Amino acid sequence: MAEHRTMQRGALLDAARSLLSEGGTEALTFPALAERTGLARSSVYEYFRSRAAVVEELCAVDFPVWAAEVELAMERAGTPEGKIEAYVRRQLDLVGDRRHRAVVAISASELDAGAREKIRAAHGGLIAMIVEALGDLGHEQPRLAAMLLQGSVDAAVRRIELSVAEPPDVIADTVVAMILRGIRG
């Protein structure tokens, strides 16, 4: 029975990922989850007490996986510049991935403080790696630079998601060049 419940929970999370990546947070409703999974709406409530609970579990499951992929790419890079480039490129490579899109679609305002704290902690680990790389390059304000660098990555993510003008690789090359030139000062 427990295995069946785990499968149902997995199916609900997968449906939530799809709904978030297709229509953002507005699309994530219990009726839509029920319809996608073939479960009764009352059954959805047996697994999750609220939309926020679905979102919190998605963050708990998906963000560490996504962060680990970015971290692995950084570890493979030999130089501080290489680590920074890997940090940027890996995040942009993951834009098409439904797990990443679900994480991006989740706005902090929908989460309770506990869920926001979990995301901040996971994200903080990535930021700490960038702060270290910036420090190794002798940057005078590595923490500030890391936050601004992430802002550039977030802007590039939004640009790729619009998929209107430039191809993703052009966006990635442009933001990497801007960041590396800016770091070198």
OpenMM code with the backbone's topology and positions (N, CA, C; nanometers):
from openmm import Vec3, app, unit

residues = "MET ALA GLU HIS ARG THR MET GLN ARG GLY ALA LEU LEU ASP ALA ALA ARG SER LEU LEU SER GLU GLY GLY THR GLU ALA LEU THR PHE PRO ALA LEU ALA GLU ARG THR GLY LEU ALA ARG SER SER VAL TYR GLU TYR PHE ARG SER ARG ALA ALA VAL VAL GLU GLU LEU CYS ALA VAL ASP PHE PRO VAL TRP ALA ALA GLU VAL GLU LEU ALA MET GLU ARG ALA GLY THR PRO GLU GLY LYS ILE GLU ALA TYR VAL ARG ARG GLN LEU ASP LEU VAL GLY ASP ARG ARG HIS ARG ALA VAL VAL ALA ILE SER ALA SER GLU LEU ASP ALA GLY ALA ARG GLU LYS ILE ARG ALA ALA HIS GLY GLY LEU ILE ALA MET ILE VAL GLU ALA LEU GLY ASP LEU GLY HIS GLU GLN PRO ARG LEU ALA ALA MET LEU LEU GLN GLY SER VAL ASP ALA ALA VAL ARG ARG ILE GLU LEU SER VAL ALA GLU PRO PRO ASP VAL ILE ALA ASP THR VAL VAL ALA MET ILE LEU ARG GLY ILE ARG GLY".split()
positions = [
    Vec3(0.0829, -0.1207, 0.0000),
    Vec3(0.0000, 0.0000, 0.0000),
    Vec3(0.0865, 0.1259, 0.0000),
    Vec3(0.1944, 0.1223, 0.0806),
    Vec3(0.2826, 0.2394, 0.0895),
    Vec3(0.3456, 0.2701, -0.0470),
    Vec3(0.3788, 0.1644, -0.1205),
    Vec3(0.4399, 0.1817, -0.2533),
    Vec3(0.3413, 0.2508, -0.3478),
    Vec3(0.2141, 0.2104, -0.3384),
    Vec3(0.1090, 0.2709, -0.4211),
    Vec3(0.0963, 0.4203, -0.3890),
    Vec3(0.0984, 0.4542, -0.2582),
    Vec3(0.0890, 0.5941, -0.2167),
    Vec3(0.2081, 0.6744, -0.2698),
    Vec3(0.3263, 0.6132, -0.2660),
    Vec3(0.4466, 0.6811, -0.3167),
    Vec3(0.4334, 0.7080, -0.4668),
    Vec3(0.3783, 0.6091, -0.5389),
    Vec3(0.3583, 0.6269, -0.6837),
    Vec3(0.2580, 0.7387, -0.7107),
    Vec3(0.1474, 0.7396, -0.6338),
    Vec3(0.0454, 0.8438, -0.6515),
    Vec3(0.1049, 0.9815, -0.6242),
    Vec3(0.1834, 0.9918, -0.5160),
    Vec3(0.2461, 1.1188, -0.4790),
    Vec3(0.3407, 1.1636, -0.5915),
    Vec3(0.4168, 1.0690, -0.6455),
    Vec3(0.5074, 1.0987, -0.7573),
    Vec3(0.4311, 1.1468, -0.8796),
    Vec3(0.3173, 1.0826, -0.9063),
    Vec3(0.2339, 1.1220, -1.0211),
    Vec3(0.1787, 1.2629, -1.0007),
    Vec3(0.1385, 1.2941, -0.8776),
    Vec3(0.0876, 1.4284, -0.8472),
    Vec3(0.1971, 1.5338, -0.8643),
    Vec3(0.3178, 1.5025, -0.8181),
    Vec3(0.4290, 1.5983, -0.8332),
    Vec3(0.4635, 1.6181, -0.9802),
    Vec3(0.4599, 1.5086, -1.0563),
    Vec3(0.4903, 1.5198, -1.1992),
    Vec3(0.3849, 1.6041, -1.2705),
    Vec3(0.2595, 1.5836, -1.2335),
    Vec3(0.1509, 1.6642, -1.2914),
    Vec3(0.1699, 1.8110, -1.2522),
    Vec3(0.2096, 1.8354, -1.1279),
    Vec3(0.2330, 1.9733, -1.0816),
    Vec3(0.3449, 2.0391, -1.1622),
    Vec3(0.4527, 1.9635, -1.1899),
    Vec3(0.5633, 2.0159, -1.2722),
    Vec3(0.5118, 2.0587, -1.4090),
    Vec3(0.4325, 1.9723, -1.4698),
    Vec3(0.3784, 2.0019, -1.6030),
    Vec3(0.2908, 2.1261, -1.5994),
    Vec3(0.2016, 2.1314, -1.5026),
    Vec3(0.1109, 2.2462, -1.4929),
    Vec3(0.1895, 2.3763, -1.4725),
    Vec3(0.2889, 2.3734, -1.3842),
    Vec3(0.3696, 2.4930, -1.3582),
    Vec3(0.4473, 2.5351, -1.4821),
    Vec3(0.5065, 2.4381, -1.5517),
    Vec3(0.5884, 2.4758, -1.6667),
    Vec3(0.5022, 2.5199, -1.7845),
    Vec3(0.3770, 2.4722, -1.7900),
    Vec3(0.2874, 2.5135, -1.8992),
    Vec3(0.2186, 2.6466, -1.8714),
    Vec3(0.1752, 2.6651, -1.7453),
    Vec3(0.0922, 2.7826, -1.7199),
    Vec3(0.1279, 2.8646, -1.5976),
    Vec3(0.2426, 2.8360, -1.5364),
    Vec3(0.2810, 2.9119, -1.4176),
    Vec3(0.1976, 2.8724, -1.2971),
    Vec3(0.2113, 2.9496, -1.1910),
    Vec3(0.1475, 2.9123, -1.0647),
    Vec3(-0.0048, 2.9120, -1.0723),
    Vec3(-0.0641, 2.9956, -1.1596),
    Vec3(-0.2106, 2.9999, -1.1705),
    Vec3(-0.2655, 2.8653, -1.2181),
    Vec3(-0.1869, 2.7947, -1.2985),
    Vec3(-0.2327, 2.6678, -1.3559),
    Vec3(-0.2341, 2.5540, -1.2545),
    Vec3(-0.1615, 2.5728, -1.1450),
    Vec3(-0.1515, 2.4663, -1.0444),
    Vec3(-0.2717, 2.4736, -0.9493),
    Vec3(-0.3754, 2.3951, -0.9813),
    Vec3(-0.4950, 2.3893, -0.8964),
    Vec3(-0.5241, 2.2427, -0.8639),
    Vec3(-0.5975, 2.2205, -0.7574),
    Vec3(-0.6321, 2.0826, -0.7217),
    Vec3(-0.7212, 2.0167, -0.8270),
    Vec3(-0.8203, 2.0879, -0.8841),
    Vec3(-0.8977, 2.0252, -0.9923),
    Vec3(-0.8086, 1.9842, -1.1102),
    Vec3(-0.7110, 2.0691, -1.1460),
    Vec3(-0.6211, 2.0360, -1.2579),
    Vec3(-0.5331, 1.9161, -1.2226),
    Vec3(-0.4846, 1.9105, -1.0978),
    Vec3(-0.4043, 1.7948, -1.0542),
    Vec3(-0.4881, 1.6672, -1.0595),
    Vec3(-0.6124, 1.6768, -1.0137),
    Vec3(-0.7010, 1.5600, -1.0151),
    Vec3(-0.7235, 1.5124, -1.1587),
    Vec3(-0.7487, 1.6078, -1.2473),
    Vec3(-0.7742, 1.5732, -1.3873),
    Vec3(-0.6513, 1.5080, -1.4519),
    Vec3(-0.5337, 1.5653, -1.4284),
    Vec3(-0.4096, 1.5127, -1.4876),
    Vec3(-0.3761, 1.3727, -1.4393),
    Vec3(-0.4077, 1.3444, -1.3139),
    Vec3(-0.3668, 1.2158, -1.2557),
    Vec3(-0.4785, 1.1121, -1.2559),
    Vec3(-0.6014, 1.1565, -1.2869),
    Vec3(-0.7145, 1.0636, -1.2840),
    Vec3(-0.7621, 1.0327, -1.1428),
    Vec3(-0.7125, 1.1092, -1.0452),
    Vec3(-0.7565, 1.0901, -0.9071),
    Vec3(-0.8778, 1.1785, -0.8791),
    Vec3(-0.9560, 1.1408, -0.7806),
    Vec3(-1.0645, 1.2277, -0.7352),
    Vec3(-1.0016, 1.3471, -0.6638),
    Vec3(-1.0681, 1.4606, -0.6697),
    Vec3(-1.0150, 1.5804, -0.6051),
    Vec3(-0.9940, 1.5556, -0.4550),
    Vec3(-1.0847, 1.4823, -0.3944),
    Vec3(-1.0713, 1.4520, -0.2509),
    Vec3(-0.9437, 1.3718, -0.2241),
    Vec3(-0.9035, 1.2886, -0.3197),
    Vec3(-0.7796, 1.2105, -0.3045),
    Vec3(-0.6569, 1.2999, -0.3056),
    Vec3(-0.6621, 1.4054, -0.3876),
    Vec3(-0.5487, 1.4982, -0.3931),
    Vec3(-0.5268, 1.5580, -0.2540),
    Vec3(-0.6370, 1.5891, -0.1846),
    Vec3(-0.6270, 1.6469, -0.0492),
    Vec3(-0.5697, 1.5489, 0.0525),
    Vec3(-0.5784, 1.4188, 0.0233),
    Vec3(-0.5172, 1.3203, 0.1135),
    Vec3(-0.3651, 1.3288, 0.1094),
    Vec3(-0.3120, 1.3744, -0.0035),
    Vec3(-0.1667, 1.3834, -0.0200),
    Vec3(-0.1125, 1.5213, 0.0166),
    Vec3(-0.1865, 1.6247, -0.0181),
    Vec3(-0.1405, 1.7624, 0.0049),
    Vec3(-0.2532, 1.8457, 0.0629),
    Vec3(-0.2219, 1.9233, 0.1673),
    Vec3(-0.3270, 2.0019, 0.2329),
    Vec3(-0.3567, 2.1313, 0.1577),
    Vec3(-0.2608, 2.1761, 0.0717),
    Vec3(-0.2794, 2.3040, 0.0013),
    Vec3(-0.1874, 2.3093, -0.1202),
    Vec3(-0.2105, 2.4095, -0.2036),
    Vec3(-0.1192, 2.4339, -0.3170),
    Vec3(0.0214, 2.4609, -0.2660),
    Vec3(0.0297, 2.5377, -0.1580),
    Vec3(0.1614, 2.5708, -0.1014),
    Vec3(0.2360, 2.4432, -0.0616),
    Vec3(0.1629, 2.3435, -0.0114),
    Vec3(0.2264, 2.2171, 0.0278),
    Vec3(0.2818, 2.1436, -0.0949),
    Vec3(0.2093, 2.1507, -0.2072),
    Vec3(0.2572, 2.0891, -0.3323),
    Vec3(0.3854, 2.1593, -0.3756),
    Vec3(0.3806, 2.2905, -0.3747),
    Vec3(0.4940, 2.3725, -0.4165),
    Vec3(0.6146, 2.3465, -0.3260),
    Vec3(0.5897, 2.3388, -0.1949),
    Vec3(0.6990, 2.3157, -0.0991),
    Vec3(0.7662, 2.1813, -0.1257),
    Vec3(0.6854, 2.0782, -0.1509),
    Vec3(0.7438, 1.9465, -0.1768),
    Vec3(0.8208, 1.9452, -0.3091),
    Vec3(0.7659, 2.0127, -0.4114),
    Vec3(0.8377, 2.0217, -0.5388),
    Vec3(0.9739, 2.0863, -0.5183),
    Vec3(0.9767, 2.1935, -0.4408),
    Vec3(1.1035, 2.2620, -0.4130),
    Vec3(1.1994, 2.1691, -0.3399),
    Vec3(1.1456, 2.0982, -0.2410),
    Vec3(1.2292, 2.0090, -0.1606),
    Vec3(1.2873, 1.8965, -0.2465),
    Vec3(1.2102, 1.8492, -0.3452),
    Vec3(1.2531, 1.7378, -0.4295),
    Vec3(1.3406, 1.7864, -0.5466),
    Vec3(1.2963, 1.8919, -0.6139),
    Vec3(1.3598, 1.9313, -0.7401),
    Vec3(1.4790, 2.0252, -0.7254),
    Vec3(1.4689, 2.1196, -0.6319),
    Vec3(1.5761, 2.2192, -0.6246),
    Vec3(1.7115, 2.1565, -0.5936),
    Vec3(1.7212, 2.0630, -0.4979),
    Vec3(1.8518, 2.0033, -0.4703),
    Vec3(1.9115, 1.9305, -0.5911),
    Vec3(1.8255, 1.8665, -0.6706),
    Vec3(1.8727, 1.7944, -0.7900),
    Vec3(1.9302, 1.8953, -0.8898),
    Vec3(1.8550, 2.0024, -0.9119),
    Vec3(1.8957, 2.1087, -1.0037),
    Vec3(2.0249, 2.1743, -0.9537),
    Vec3(2.0302, 2.2052, -0.8245),
    Vec3(2.1488, 2.2689, -0.7663),
    Vec3(2.2703, 2.1770, -0.7765),
    Vec3(2.2495, 2.0462, -0.7568),
    Vec3(2.3601, 1.9498, -0.7650),
    Vec3(2.4187, 1.9465, -0.9060),
    Vec3(2.3342, 1.9619, -1.0072),
    Vec3(2.3836, 1.9634, -1.1453),
    Vec3(2.4709, 2.0859, -1.1708),
    Vec3(2.4293, 2.1998, -1.1159),
    Vec3(2.5087, 2.3232, -1.1309),
    Vec3(2.6417, 2.3066, -1.0559),
    Vec3(2.6325, 2.2519, -0.9351),
    Vec3(2.7519, 2.2329, -0.8524),
    Vec3(2.8518, 2.1394, -0.9208),
    Vec3(2.8025, 2.0313, -0.9788),
    Vec3(2.8889, 1.9352, -1.0478),
    Vec3(2.9613, 2.0023, -1.1649),
    Vec3(2.8887, 2.0822, -1.2409),
    Vec3(2.9503, 2.1538, -1.3542),
    Vec3(3.0613, 2.2463, -1.3037),
    Vec3(3.0370, 2.3126, -1.1905),
    Vec3(3.1377, 2.4032, -1.1342),
    Vec3(3.2612, 2.3264, -1.0864),
    Vec3(3.2371, 2.2118, -1.0231),
    Vec3(3.3489, 2.1324, -0.9715),
    Vec3(3.4389, 2.0824, -1.0836),
    Vec3(3.3806, 2.0585, -1.2001),
    Vec3(3.4586, 2.0077, -1.3136),
    Vec3(3.5471, 2.1158, -1.3754),
    Vec3(3.5130, 2.2414, -1.3502),
    Vec3(3.5905, 2.3525, -1.4080),
    Vec3(3.7195, 2.3707, -1.3280),
    Vec3(3.8274, 2.4012, -1.3969),
    Vec3(3.9568, 2.4102, -1.3305),
    Vec3(3.9870, 2.5453, -1.2683),
    Vec3(3.9392, 2.6517, -1.3294),
    Vec3(3.9768, 2.7861, -1.2858),
    Vec3(3.8562, 2.8579, -1.2249),
    Vec3(3.8805, 2.9659, -1.1479),
    Vec3(3.7675, 3.0441, -1.0974),
    Vec3(3.6782, 3.0965, -1.2108),
    Vec3(3.7395, 3.1449, -1.3197),
    Vec3(3.6593, 3.1905, -1.4350),
    Vec3(3.5764, 3.0758, -1.4914),
    Vec3(3.6383, 2.9583, -1.5002),
    Vec3(3.5681, 2.8402, -1.5514),
    Vec3(3.4509, 2.8026, -1.4634),
    Vec3(3.4691, 2.8149, -1.3315),
    Vec3(3.3603, 2.7853, -1.2374),
    Vec3(3.2439, 2.8822, -1.2580),
    Vec3(3.2767, 3.0088, -1.2760),
    Vec3(3.1728, 3.1103, -1.2964),
    Vec3(3.0984, 3.0837, -1.4277),
    Vec3(3.1748, 3.0547, -1.5320),
    Vec3(3.1107, 3.0247, -1.6606),
    Vec3(3.0219, 2.9005, -1.6500),
    Vec3(3.0700, 2.7974, -1.5810),
    Vec3(2.9925, 2.6736, -1.5645),
    Vec3(2.8637, 2.7013, -1.4864),
    Vec3(2.8742, 2.7859, -1.3840),
    Vec3(2.7584, 2.8229, -1.3015),
    Vec3(2.6502, 2.8876, -1.3882),
    Vec3(2.6924, 2.9781, -1.4742),
    Vec3(2.5976, 3.0489, -1.5607),
    Vec3(2.5410, 2.9542, -1.6666),
    Vec3(2.6286, 2.8873, -1.7391),
    Vec3(2.5842, 2.8032, -1.8519),
    Vec3(2.4956, 2.6870, -1.8067),
    Vec3(2.5305, 2.6243, -1.6937),
    Vec3(2.4506, 2.5089, -1.6496),
    Vec3(2.3095, 2.5537, -1.6120),
    Vec3(2.2979, 2.6684, -1.5457),
    Vec3(2.1635, 2.7172, -1.5126),
    Vec3(2.0839, 2.7441, -1.6403),
    Vec3(2.1485, 2.8015, -1.7396),
    Vec3(2.0781, 2.8336, -1.8646),
    Vec3(2.0450, 2.7066, -1.9435),
    Vec3(2.1344, 2.6055, -1.9362),
    Vec3(2.1066, 2.4771, -2.0028),
    Vec3(1.9824, 2.4110, -1.9452),
    Vec3(1.9573, 2.4347, -1.8160),
    Vec3(1.8466, 2.3679, -1.7474),
    Vec3(1.7123, 2.4375, -1.7673),
    Vec3(1.7113, 2.5492, -1.8403),
    Vec3(1.5869, 2.6255, -1.8564),
    Vec3(1.4755, 2.5404, -1.9174),
    Vec3(1.5070, 2.4582, -2.0148),
    Vec3(1.4040, 2.3763, -2.0794),
    Vec3(1.3561, 2.2598, -1.9942),
    Vec3(1.4308, 2.2268, -1.8887),
    Vec3(1.3992, 2.1151, -1.8013),
    Vec3(1.2764, 2.1507, -1.7165),
    Vec3(1.1767, 2.0620, -1.7141),
    Vec3(1.0533, 2.0929, -1.6415),
    Vec3(1.0772, 2.1176, -1.4928),
    Vec3(1.1770, 2.0468, -1.4358),
    Vec3(1.2041, 2.0690, -1.2930),
    Vec3(1.2486, 2.2119, -1.2708),
    Vec3(1.3354, 2.2608, -1.3587),
    Vec3(1.3845, 2.3980, -1.3441),
    Vec3(1.2708, 2.4969, -1.3656),
    Vec3(1.1898, 2.4709, -1.4680),
    Vec3(1.0795, 2.5632, -1.4975),
    Vec3(0.9817, 2.5686, -1.3816),
    Vec3(0.9605, 2.4546, -1.3178),
    Vec3(0.8706, 2.4533, -1.2023),
    Vec3(0.9295, 2.5363, -1.0892),
    Vec3(1.0598, 2.5215, -1.0651),
    Vec3(1.1257, 2.5989, -0.9594),
    Vec3(1.1153, 2.7482, -0.9897),
    Vec3(1.1390, 2.7848, -1.1166),
    Vec3(1.1326, 2.9260, -1.1563),
    Vec3(0.9905, 2.9802, -1.1420),
    Vec3(0.8909, 2.8974, -1.1773),
    Vec3(0.7514, 2.9427, -1.1753),
    Vec3(0.7001, 2.9691, -1.0340),
    Vec3(0.7683, 2.9113, -0.9365),
    Vec3(0.7211, 2.9217, -0.7990),
    Vec3(0.7633, 3.0565, -0.7407),
    Vec3(0.6664, 3.1391, -0.7115),
    Vec3(0.7011, 3.2706, -0.6569),
    Vec3(0.7076, 3.2625, -0.5056),
    Vec3(0.8011, 3.3354, -0.4481),
    Vec3(0.8231, 3.3300, -0.3035),
    Vec3(0.6973, 3.3663, -0.2249),
    Vec3(0.6127, 3.4520, -0.2794),
    Vec3(0.4943, 3.4972, -0.2067),
    Vec3(0.3967, 3.3833, -0.1785),
    Vec3(0.4019, 3.2769, -0.2578),
    Vec3(0.3091, 3.1656, -0.2388),
    Vec3(0.3536, 3.0705, -0.1303),
    Vec3(0.4772, 3.0832, -0.0881),
    Vec3(0.5327, 2.9859, 0.0049),
    Vec3(0.5291, 3.0377, 0.1470),
    Vec3(0.5192, 2.9446, 0.2396),
    Vec3(0.5311, 2.9875, 0.3780),
    Vec3(0.6795, 3.0082, 0.4086),
    Vec3(0.7059, 3.0643, 0.5245),
    Vec3(0.8428, 3.1011, 0.5609),
    Vec3(0.9362, 2.9797, 0.5596),
    Vec3(0.8871, 2.8650, 0.6031),
    Vec3(0.9695, 2.7441, 0.6066),
    Vec3(1.0155, 2.7023, 0.4680),
    Vec3(0.9239, 2.7059, 0.3728),
    Vec3(0.9572, 2.6670, 0.2356),
    Vec3(1.0542, 2.7670, 0.1742),
    Vec3(1.0284, 2.8961, 0.1986),
    Vec3(1.1193, 3.0001, 0.1460),
    Vec3(1.2588, 2.9810, 0.2020),
    Vec3(1.2662, 2.9449, 0.3290),
    Vec3(1.3960, 2.9259, 0.3949),
    Vec3(1.4711, 2.8083, 0.3329),
    Vec3(1.3991, 2.6999, 0.3012),
    Vec3(1.4620, 2.5822, 0.2380),
    Vec3(1.5218, 2.6195, 0.1026),
    Vec3(1.4459, 2.6962, 0.0236),
    Vec3(1.4942, 2.7373, -0.1083),
    Vec3(1.6145, 2.8286, -0.0932),
    Vec3(1.6042, 2.9235, 0.0000),
    Vec3(1.7153, 3.0169, 0.0232),
    Vec3(1.8413, 2.9420, 0.0634),
    Vec3(1.8246, 2.8410, 0.1501),
    Vec3(1.9402, 2.7634, 0.1963),
    Vec3(2.0045, 2.6877, 0.0801),
    Vec3(1.9217, 2.6242, -0.0036),
    Vec3(1.9748, 2.5493, -0.1183),
    Vec3(2.0432, 2.6446, -0.2157),
    Vec3(1.9784, 2.7576, -0.2413),
    Vec3(2.0339, 2.8569, -0.3324),
    Vec3(2.1585, 2.9192, -0.2726),
    Vec3(2.1574, 2.9346, -0.1408),
    Vec3(2.2727, 2.9926, -0.0704),
    Vec3(2.3985, 2.9113, -0.0917),
    Vec3(2.3828, 2.7788, -0.1021),
    Vec3(2.4987, 2.6928, -0.1276),
    Vec3(2.5622, 2.7236, -0.2615),
    Vec3(2.4785, 2.7462, -0.3629),
    Vec3(2.5313, 2.7818, -0.4954),
    Vec3(2.5963, 2.9189, -0.4923),
    Vec3(2.5299, 3.0145, -0.4292),
    Vec3(2.5844, 3.1500, -0.4210),
    Vec3(2.7191, 3.1473, -0.3489),
    Vec3(2.7293, 3.0649, -0.2421),
    Vec3(2.8551, 3.0547, -0.1664),
    Vec3(2.9695, 3.0082, -0.2574),
    Vec3(2.9396, 2.9161, -0.3495),
    Vec3(3.0429, 2.8679, -0.4418),
    Vec3(3.0901, 2.9794, -0.5348),
    Vec3(2.9958, 3.0634, -0.5777),
    Vec3(3.0307, 3.1752, -0.6654),
    Vec3(3.1086, 3.2810, -0.5879),
    Vec3(3.0681, 3.3078, -0.4635),
    Vec3(3.1401, 3.4036, -0.3790),
    Vec3(3.2862, 3.3595, -0.3659),
    Vec3(3.3042, 3.2282, -0.3457),
    Vec3(3.4398, 3.1745, -0.3328),
    Vec3(3.5205, 3.1954, -0.4612),
    Vec3(3.4591, 3.1644, -0.5754),
    Vec3(3.5291, 3.1820, -0.7042),
    Vec3(3.5638, 3.3292, -0.7270),
    Vec3(3.4711, 3.4187, -0.6924),
    Vec3(3.4958, 3.5627, -0.7083),
    Vec3(3.6073, 3.6084, -0.6139),
    Vec3(3.6064, 3.5538, -0.4930),
    Vec3(3.7132, 3.5842, -0.3970),
    Vec3(3.8487, 3.5374, -0.4484),
    Vec3(3.8506, 3.4175, -0.5088),
    Vec3(3.9755, 3.3641, -0.5655),
    Vec3(4.0285, 3.4537, -0.6767),
    Vec3(3.9372, 3.5227, -0.7447),
    Vec3(3.9784, 3.6146, -0.8512),
    Vec3(4.0200, 3.7509, -0.7946),
    Vec3(4.0075, 3.7672, -0.6622),
    Vec3(4.0481, 3.8925, -0.5993),
    Vec3(3.9426, 4.0020, -0.6050),
    Vec3(3.8155, 3.9632, -0.6265),
    Vec3(3.7100, 4.0642, -0.6309),
    Vec3(3.6955, 4.1296, -0.4936),
    Vec3(3.6811, 4.2610, -0.4912),
    Vec3(3.6742, 4.3344, -0.3637),
    Vec3(3.5414, 4.3143, -0.2908),
    Vec3(3.4330, 4.2925, -0.3641),
    Vec3(3.2991, 4.2735, -0.3058),
    Vec3(3.2386, 4.1430, -0.3578),
    Vec3(3.2975, 4.0282, -0.3228),
    Vec3(3.2509, 3.9023, -0.3850),
    Vec3(3.1042, 3.8687, -0.3575),
    Vec3(3.0542, 3.9013, -0.2381),
    Vec3(2.9143, 3.8682, -0.2065),
    Vec3(2.8180, 3.9529, -0.2907),
    Vec3(2.8442, 4.0824, -0.2977),
    Vec3(2.7619, 4.1716, -0.3800),
    Vec3(2.7700, 4.1295, -0.5272),
    Vec3(2.8916, 4.1039, -0.5736),
    Vec3(2.9096, 4.0631, -0.7133),
    Vec3(2.8338, 3.9335, -0.7432),
    Vec3(2.8329, 3.8400, -0.6476),
    Vec3(2.7605, 3.7132, -0.6666),
    Vec3(2.6110, 3.7384, -0.6830),
    Vec3(2.5556, 3.8276, -0.6009),
    Vec3(2.4122, 3.8583, -0.6100),
    Vec3(2.3790, 3.9237, -0.7450),
    Vec3(2.4644, 4.0157, -0.7892),
    Vec3(2.4414, 4.0833, -0.9175),
    Vec3(2.4587, 3.9852, -1.0332),
    Vec3(2.5554, 3.8959, -1.0201),
    Vec3(2.5771, 3.7927, -1.1215),
    Vec3(2.4516, 3.7055, -1.1337),
    Vec3(2.3940, 3.6653, -1.0186),
    Vec3(2.2735, 3.5827, -1.0230),
    Vec3(2.1583, 3.6601, -1.0863),
    Vec3(2.1517, 3.7903, -1.0614),
    Vec3(2.0489, 3.8729, -1.1253),
    Vec3(2.0610, 3.8692, -1.2765),
    Vec3(2.1853, 3.8706, -1.3259),
    Vec3(2.2078, 3.8609, -1.4710),
    Vec3(2.1637, 3.7248, -1.5231),
    Vec3(2.1938, 3.6198, -1.4477),
    Vec3(2.1521, 3.4847, -1.4873),
    Vec3(1.9991, 3.4776, -1.4921),
    Vec3(1.9332, 3.5336, -1.3892),
    Vec3(1.7861, 3.5314, -1.3855),
    Vec3(1.7263, 3.6053, -1.5054),
    Vec3(1.7878, 3.7179, -1.5425),
    Vec3(1.7409, 3.7946, -1.6591),
    Vec3(1.7583, 3.7117, -1.7868),
    Vec3(1.8700, 3.6410, -1.7974),
    Vec3(1.8947, 3.5565, -1.9148),
    Vec3(1.7949, 3.4410, -1.9197),
    Vec3(1.7623, 3.3834, -1.8028),
    Vec3(1.6621, 3.2758, -1.7947),
    Vec3(1.5285, 3.3266, -1.8490),
    Vec3(1.4873, 3.4456, -1.8022),
    Vec3(1.3586, 3.5025, -1.8493),
    Vec3(1.3621, 3.5259, -1.9996),
    Vec3(1.4752, 3.5737, -2.0509),
    Vec3(1.4897, 3.6012, -2.1949),
    Vec3(1.4763, 3.4713, -2.2753),
    Vec3(1.5399, 3.3646, -2.2265),
    Vec3(1.5316, 3.2349, -2.2953),
    Vec3(1.3875, 3.1840, -2.2915),
    Vec3(1.3205, 3.2005, -2.1770),
    Vec3(1.1837, 3.1504, -2.1642),
    Vec3(1.0860, 3.2239, -2.2550),
    Vec3(1.1163, 3.3492, -2.2883),
    Vec3(1.0317, 3.4236, -2.3825),
    Vec3(1.0386, 3.3607, -2.5215),
    Vec3(1.1543, 3.3019, -2.5523),
    Vec3(1.1833, 3.2368, -2.6805),
    Vec3(1.1292, 3.3159, -2.7995),
    Vec3(1.1539, 3.4468, -2.7985),
    Vec3(1.1044, 3.5300, -2.9078),
    Vec3(1.2141, 3.5697, -3.0048),
    Vec3(1.3232, 3.6175, -2.9510),
    Vec3(1.4210, 3.6797, -3.0393),
    Vec3(1.5421, 3.5902, -3.0643),
    Vec3(1.6360, 3.5956, -2.9720),
    Vec3(1.7647, 3.5293, -2.9931),
    Vec3(1.7597, 3.3828, -2.9513),
    Vec3(1.8407, 3.3006, -3.0191),
    Vec3(1.8512, 3.1598, -2.9765),
    Vec3(1.9174, 3.1524, -2.8379),
    Vec3(1.8842, 3.0488, -2.7590),
    Vec3(1.9392, 3.0352, -2.6235),
    Vec3(2.0923, 3.0410, -2.6172),
    Vec3(2.1600, 2.9824, -2.7166),
    Vec3(2.3069, 2.9830, -2.7106),
    Vec3(2.3631, 3.1240, -2.7275),
    Vec3(2.2955, 3.2087, -2.8033),
    Vec3(2.3391, 3.3475, -2.8199),
    Vec3(2.3207, 3.4231, -2.6875),
    Vec3(2.2080, 3.4002, -2.6222),
    Vec3(2.1824, 3.4627, -2.4917),
    Vec3(2.2887, 3.4174, -2.3920),
    Vec3(2.3156, 3.2858, -2.3881),
    Vec3(2.4150, 3.2313, -2.2946),
    Vec3(2.5534, 3.2907, -2.3219),
    Vec3(2.5957, 3.2928, -2.4484),
    Vec3(2.7281, 3.3479, -2.4828),
    Vec3(2.7388, 3.4940, -2.4427),
    Vec3(2.6307, 3.5701, -2.4642),
    Vec3(2.6305, 3.7133, -2.4340),
    Vec3(2.6416, 3.7384, -2.2842),
    Vec3(2.5618, 3.6673, -2.2044),
    Vec3(2.5651, 3.6909, -2.0597),
    Vec3(2.6967, 3.6426, -1.9992),
    Vec3(2.7508, 3.5308, -2.0491),
    Vec3(2.8810, 3.4831, -1.9995),
    Vec3(2.9902, 3.5858, -2.0303),
    Vec3(2.9913, 3.6371, -2.1537),
    Vec3(3.0918, 3.7372, -2.1913),
    Vec3(3.0798, 3.8622, -2.1045),
    Vec3(2.9570, 3.9098, -2.0832),
    Vec3(2.9353, 4.0287, -1.9992),
    Vec3(2.9853, 4.0061, -1.8572),
    Vec3(2.9503, 3.8918, -1.8007),
    Vec3(2.9877, 3.8625, -1.6624),
    Vec3(3.1394, 3.8500, -1.6490),
    Vec3(3.2013, 3.7733, -1.7371),
    Vec3(3.3463, 3.7538, -1.7253),
    Vec3(3.4226, 3.8838, -1.7489),
    Vec3(3.3781, 3.9642, -1.8453),
    Vec3(3.4439, 4.0942, -1.8677),
    Vec3(3.4253, 4.1848, -1.7460),
    Vec3(3.3048, 4.1817, -1.6901),
    Vec3(3.2754, 4.2652, -1.5725),
    Vec3(3.3582, 4.2250, -1.4519),
    Vec3(3.3786, 4.0946, -1.4334),
    Vec3(3.4563, 4.0458, -1.3197),
    Vec3(3.6020, 4.0855, -1.3331),
    Vec3(3.6518, 4.0773, -1.4567),
    Vec3(3.7923, 4.1115, -1.4781),
    Vec3(3.8144, 4.2611, -1.4632),
    Vec3(3.7021, 4.3371, -1.4789),
    Vec3(3.7061, 4.4822, -1.4581),
    Vec3(3.7918, 4.5521, -1.5595),
] * unit.nanometer
topology = app.Topology()
chain = topology.addChain("A")
for resn in residues:
    res = topology.addResidue(resn, chain)
    for name in ("N", "CA", "C"):
        topology.addAtom(name, app.Element.getBySymbol(name[0]), res)
